[in-house]
Amino acid sequence: MLPAALAESSEHMARFAREMKTLAVLSHPNLLSIFDTGNEGGVAFAATELVNGATLRERLRQGALSWREAVGLAAALLAEGLAAAHARDARLFRAILE
């Protein structure tokens, strides 16, 4: 969902719509699949695939990663997903821990 404060801006809404359209055509294990987007009651949203596993944010709540974990995650998850996304100018990705 796009935060309400940002949804009030036509510029932010246009960027949200543009990024969702770009991301919807990408297919990569480290990118979240977008199935639909919309606006309901003034709330902009994207309907995405259901992903099992912990997010990076959830993992970080348990404590800091060792440098080896951080480098491993960056190389395996983020770098590949970002490379695929930037090839098509998308800026959203997921980091799912197995």
C-alpha positions in Angstrom: 0.0 0.0 0.0 1.1 3.5 -0.6 1.0 5.6 2.6 -1.9 8.0 2.7 0.3 11.0 2.9 2.0 10.0 -0.4 -1.3 9.0 -2.1 -2.4 12.6 -1.9 0.3 13.6 -4.3 -0.4 13.1 -8.0 3.4 12.8 -8.5 3.7 10.0 -6.0 0.6 8.3 -7.4 2.0 8.4 -10.9 5.3 7.0 -9.8 3.6 4.2 -7.8 1.5 3.3 -10.9 4.6 3.4 -13.1 6.7 1.2 -10.8 3.9 -1.3 -10.3 3.4 -1.7 -14.1 7.1 -2.1 -14.6 7.4 -4.7 -11.8 4.3 -6.6 -13.0 6.1 -7.6 -16.2 9.3 -8.9 -14.5 9.8 -12.5 -13.5 12.7 -13.3 -11.1 12.9 -15.3 -7.9 14.0 -12.3 -5.9 11.3 -9.9 -7.2 7.8 -9.8 -5.8 5.2 -10.7 -8.4 2.5 -8.0 -8.9 -0.9 -9.4 -9.9 -3.1 -6.2 -9.8 -3.1 -2.6 -8.6 -5.9 -0.3 -7.6 -7.2 2.4 -5.4 -9.9 1.7 -2.9 -11.2 4.5 -0.7 -8.2 6.6 -1.4 -5.7 3.9 -0.6 -3.5 2.8 -3.5 -2.5 -0.8 -3.3 -0.7 -3.6 -5.2 -2.0 -7.2 -5.0 1.1 -9.4 -4.8 1.9 -13.1 -4.6 1.9 -14.7 -1.1 5.5 -15.4 -0.1 6.5 -17.8 2.7 9.5 -17.2 4.9 10.8 -14.4 6.9 11.5 -10.9 5.5 14.8 -9.3 6.0 13.1 -6.8 8.3 11.8 -9.6 10.5 15.2 -11.2 10.6 16.9 -8.0 11.6 14.5 -7.6 14.6 16.2 -10.7 16.0 19.5 -9.0 16.0 22.2 -7.7 13.7 23.5 -10.0 10.9 27.1 -11.1 11.0 29.2 -9.6 8.2 29.2 -13.1 6.6 25.4 -13.3 6.7 25.0 -9.7 5.3 27.4 -10.3 2.4 25.8 -13.7 1.6 22.3 -12.1 1.6 23.4 -9.1 -0.4 25.0 -11.3 -3.0 22.4 -14.0 -3.3 19.2 -12.1 -2.9 19.5 -8.4 -3.4 22.1 -8.1 -6.1 20.4 -10.6 -8.4 16.9 -9.1 -7.9 18.1 -5.5 -8.2 20.0 -6.3 -11.4 16.9 -7.8 -12.9 14.8 -4.9 -11.7 17.1 -2.2 -12.9 17.4 -3.9 -16.3 13.7 -2.8 -16.6 13.9 0.3 -14.3 11.9 -1.2 -11.4 12.9 -0.2 -7.9 11.0 -2.6 -5.7 12.3 -6.1 -4.6 11.8 -8.6 -1.9 14.3 -10.2 0.3 13.0 -13.6 1.5 15.1 -15.7 3.7 14.9 -19.4 3.4 
